[in-house]
Amino acid sequence: TYAPSSSATCKRCEDGTWSSSKAAHCSLCEGGLVPDASQVQCTPCSEGRFALPGSENCTVCPSGTYSLQGQWTCSRCEDGYVPDANRS
């Protein structure tokens, strides 16, 4: 939640954003991170998932690609390799 300077009450941050306590505005999470359930911090996506900046949720990497924890893109495997079951 946040409290704009023009308001005495707190408002819930929009999806895909977070704020610290007593903040005057909400901020987007960086790529590879999404807001936690309370929207008070950004948490990294797990291996095999990615998130673009400002995403609400982590997305599973497409088939044939992988990612490490906290990545905002998925990478293709080199020729002759396939990602493991977790796409990590």
Backbone hydrogen bonds, N-H to C=O, Kabsch-Sander energy under -0.5 kcal/mol:
donor,donor_aa,acceptor,acceptor_aa,energy
2,Y,11,K,-2.4
3,A,23,A,-2.5
7,S,4,P,-2.4
11,K,2,Y,-3.5
17,T,14,E,-1.7
18,W,27,S,-2.3
19,S,39,Q,-2.0
23,A,20,S,-1.4
27,S,18,W,-3.1
29,C,16,G,-1.1
32,G,51,A,-2.9
33,L,30,E,-1.8
34,V,43,T,-2.5
36,D,41,Q,-2.5
39,Q,36,D,-1.6
43,T,34,V,-3.3
45,C,32,G,-2.5
48,G,67,S,-1.6
49,R,46,S,-1.6
50,F,59,T,-2.4
51,A,71,Q,-0.9
54,G,29,C,-1.9
55,S,52,L,-1.9
59,T,50,F,-3.1
61,C,48,G,-2.7
65,T,62,P,-1.7
66,Y,75,S,-2.2
67,S,87,R,-1.9
70,G,45,C,-2.4
71,Q,68,L,-1.2
75,S,66,Y,-3.0
77,C,64,G,-1.4
81,Y,78,E,-2.1
87,R,84,D,-2.2
